[in-house]
Amino acid sequence: MRIAVIIQPELAFGREVIRGIARYARQKPQWRLHSMVPYDPVPPSRWIADGGIGHTPPDDWHGLLTPDAPRVLVGFVGPVDAARVRSDDAEIGKLGADHLIEQGLRHFVFAGEADSGRGQGFRAAVEAAGHTLLPLPSRLARSVRTKYRPPVEGIADWLRQAPKPLGVMAMHDVQARFVSLACRLAQLRVPDDVAIVGVDNDELLCELSDPPLSSVDQGMLEMGYEAAALLDRMLSGGPAEKVVLSPKRVVTRQSSDTLAIDDPDVAAAIRFIRSHAAEDISINEVAQAIPAARRTLERRFTKVIGHTLLEELQRVRVRNARNLLTTTDRPLSQVAEACGFNSLKHFHEVFRRHTDSTPATFRRKHRLK
């Protein structure tokens, strides 16, 4: 059975999606994949696929499929009614916003079109936290959204005038890198003046940036795997479905590793919690480590951060648990212990309250089969 894969592998998105497709295809020995890569632009002679997976509009599939062959789109390209697998863009925007908010920032901008799914998710999270979302000039927003070479000088001029410290989320890692370059041009410090987070977790691009870029891992490997699984069902007569996957996590690197909090005791409390959340610490121990009177510290913390010390401790533990659940096969009891929960029951209660999901359900949803 011939399967066309029309996805460009130059960036991490394409490479990871193709890896996910290949992982699923290993379960299907009858499948024969043909992937269009830059050094192989011509399809095999008389090679017509039985089905296809692509990230480009269907009319750009090089004649590899007949009009009635089942096909699955990855992302948002092509007809809205087509079978597709995509990530939850609103959730991606929320993840980026939550990460920047956790750093104590109060001013934010989305480097892209505000009415996109990621832009809307970012805005909703920033406004829900009671913070300021700055409007990016429309000409810059359009160029950042649609071009891989936006006007860096224009972005630098805008950043110079924006209030600091500023949290910036870009549409993807390529654009986050341009924001970082604009900061350098504007002589702004990253992350002290401007904290930056991108999307796709392109490890090569992120690590080679100066400083290394934080990024949302939207789970491209899983997208490719689920796209292949959907195509398999369609080849067996199944319906053309639309599958929406949740992003995985924010991979934190130096570009957003800041703590923009004026109150030194509150900042110290957050640092202590992040360093010791895996231990069985109490709020009393947090206050003793500062040192500060617990009641006074709790009042100041809630005023500055917007939630209690206990909620912050639980948020950090749940975030660490999410990472372990999606990146390891450790039993739930070990995950709970490694994240500082004193019992499996308590782990379940806190995790469900923060994610609307049990740890086991979360793992099944975010791990490959």
Order of alpha helices (4+ residues) and beta strands (2+ residues): beta-alpha-beta-beta-beta-beta-alpha-beta-alpha-beta-alpha-alpha-beta-alpha-beta-alpha-beta-alpha-beta-beta-alpha-alpha-alpha-alpha-alpha-alpha-alpha
